[in-house]
Amino acid sequence: MTTADLINIGLSEAGNNKLDRLKELGYFAEKIDCYRFAVGLALAQGVIPPEIAKRTTFLNVGSLDPDQTLKQTVEALLPDQIEGTTTYRIVERLADWGVTELFRQAEQGDIDFDQMLRGRN
């Protein structure tokens, strides 16, 4: 039996607060952009974040991933992680980790996107 995937996607409460703050600080024009970037960062770093204990809904999956590119990417890169859960639950975990990492860097002074994108994070 296949588990139905999420319709609405989110973060931990702490992650959501950090997402808000990153937008307020001007690192991202829209929270959705930060969310997507955070997923990519976590994938690039090769992390497998733990389950989110208490999540808060952020937005509809159709708005985040209208063509399912994000879903297909996670399924291709992390097929073993999806077993026993759903793809968008994994996306939430990746986003939460990525937002936390971005916020940590912002607190230390600035986010070095150039270094991050060149793979020297």
N, C-alpha and C positions, 0 to 999 in steps of 0.2 A: 504494500500500500504506500503510495507516494504522499508525502506531507505537503499540504498546500503552502505555497510561499507567501511571503508578506505582501500586503497591499499598500500599507504605510510603513515607512522605514524611519529609523531614528538613531539615537545615540544614548549613552548613559546621561543621567542628569548633569553630572560634572562635565562631560564632553559637550553637551549642548550649551552650557554656560561658557565654555572655552570657545566654542564656535561663534557664539554671539560676540565675544570679546575680540576675537581675531577680525571679525568684520568691522567692529567699532574702531579698532586700531588702524583700519585701512589696508590690511594685508590682502583682502579679497573684496571685490565689489558686491558680491552676493554670497550668501551662506552656502548655496548649492554648489558654487564653484569651489569653495573651500572643502566641502564634503567630498566632492569628486577627487580633488587633488589629494586629500588625505588618504583615500582608498588607494590611489596610485602610489603614494609614498610608502604605505605599508606593504603593498605588493613588491615594490622595488627593493625594500629593505629585507624582504623575505620573512617577515614576522607572521606568527600565527597567534593572534591575540586570544585571550580567554573570553568566555561567555560574559555578556553584560548582565549584571545582576538585576538592576532596575533601569529599564529604558524609558525614554520619553520619545514620542513620535515627532518626527521632523517634517516629513512631506510624503506625498504619494509617490510610489515607485514609478508610475507613468511619467511624472514630471522629472524625476531624477535620471531615469534610464529609458527614454522613450523608444529607442531602437534596440534595447537590450544588449548593447555593446558591453556595458559594465558587467552584466550577468554572464555573458558568454566568456568574457576575459577571466573572471573569477573561476568559472567552471573549467576552463582550459588550464589555468595555472594551479588550481588547488582542488583537483577532483577528489582526493582522499579526505579533505576537510569537510566536504559537503555531506558525506555519508552520516546519517543520523540527525541531520539538521536541514536547513534550506540555504540556497545560494544567498538570498538577501539577508539572512541572519549573519552569514559570513561577511557580507559587505558591511553591515552595521559594525561588526567587531573591528574590521579593518579601518573603517572611517573613524571609529572612536580612538583607536590607537594613533592613527595619523593626526587627528586633531590635537590629541594630547601632546604628541611630539612637536607639532608646529607651535603650540602654545608654550611649551617648554623653551623652545628656541627664542620665541618672542620675548619671554620673560628674561632671558639672558642678554637681551640687547637688541637683536634683530634676527630675522629669518633670512638666511643666505640661500635664496632660491637658485642662484647660479651654481653654487657648490652642490646643492641637492640634486639638481638636474644633471650635473656632470657625474653623479655617482660617488661623490667624496663626502658623504654625510657622516 
